[in-house]
Amino acid sequence: MARSIRINFAGAFYHVMARGNRREAIYHDESDRKFFLQVLAETCAKTGWHIHAWVLMTNHYHLLVETPEPNLVEGMKWLQNTYTRRFNVRHGLWGRVFGDRYKSVLVENSAYYYQTLVDYIHLNPARAGLLRSAKGKPMGILGYPWSSVAGGYALPPTRRAKWLAAQDGLAAFGFSDSVAGRRRFVERLDQRILEEGMERAGIPTLPAEADARCSHLRRGWYWGSQAFSEKVLRIGESTIKKDRHWSYRHSQERKAHGQMEAERLLAEGLRIVGLKESQLSELAGCDWRKIAIASRIARTTIMSMEWINQKLHMKSAANVRQHLWRLRRNAEKVRKWPENLREWAKK
């Protein structure tokens, strides 16, 4: 599987998830969970992070992290390495506690996406069937102690961890940080469990026309609007362009950036040669203007020959490939192009 590129910037929000190595337990008892929260508190003190929601399951955890500074990677390295060392010392073990990599999904800080993710995290115990008493009777969300509902949102500010941004979370749902507001926050979650059922509680449904790169909070690399994804890609442009590990070259972020850049080059090339996109289907597949634009896109982006063919109406991907091969073999063709097009095509 292609490895996700870490895009860091000040003020970013991330849905962070990590599982145990081979999906094994990362918490053996309550003391392990307390150790983890202590390490998380130390991480927040070192990095300035604000945690807007958290839940500790048996073999994984979820966090909604706000990074005032662009330091997610450094903070996560310290968090997981420190917990691993302490966990191994406590249990007389050695080796990895967590699986290959933690997953980080960039989140748009707007009402719908923020609220959906906070609920998704808090309702994890319900979906896992952990809100049942010893007699099998269903309990409310407060029946699970290892989330930021029972461990923060339901508590007054004086009993709440300073790094938990519960006041912001309550306000996002229109609740005050008061006894009544906190009670209504909990009641709303319990109502969602009743209405949606434990198996589906908090899982968002994406419309059919949604961008396929958008996360449904289990896969994908961003959770937000398409405009947000394009903004993030521009912010992370220098990161995405770097020549990295082979698996990064096939990541969703890199592909998304490649398509965005290819679309920009297509519009720029058409402007230079004085054509409209609607005119392309009327021109021959061997038109020199199409070949010029195709050469720049093929040389500077990761888009496939089929994508270039579909955009430029060049008859087939094989035809695109053949004309670009001939272009490389015969420099005289390029000399016949207008000077501004020659300069643009070789950039």
Secondary structure, DSSP 8 states (H G I E B T S, - for coil): ---------TTEEEEEEEEBGGG--S-SSHHHHHHHHHHHHHHHHHH--EEEEEEE-SSEEEEEEEESSS-HHHHHHHHHHHHHHHHHHHHT--S-SB-S--EEEEE--SHHHHHHHHHHHHTHHHHTT--B-TTS-B--GGG--SBTIIIIITS-GGGS-TTB-HHHHHHHTT--SSHHHHHHHHHHHHHHHHHH-TTTTT-----TTS-TTB--SSSSSEES-HHHHHHHHHHTHHHHHS---GGGGGSHHHHHHHHHHHHHHHHHHHHHHT--GGGGGGS-TT-HHHHHHHHHHHHHS---HHHHHHHHT-S-HHHHHHHHHHHHH-THHHHTS-HHHHHHHT-
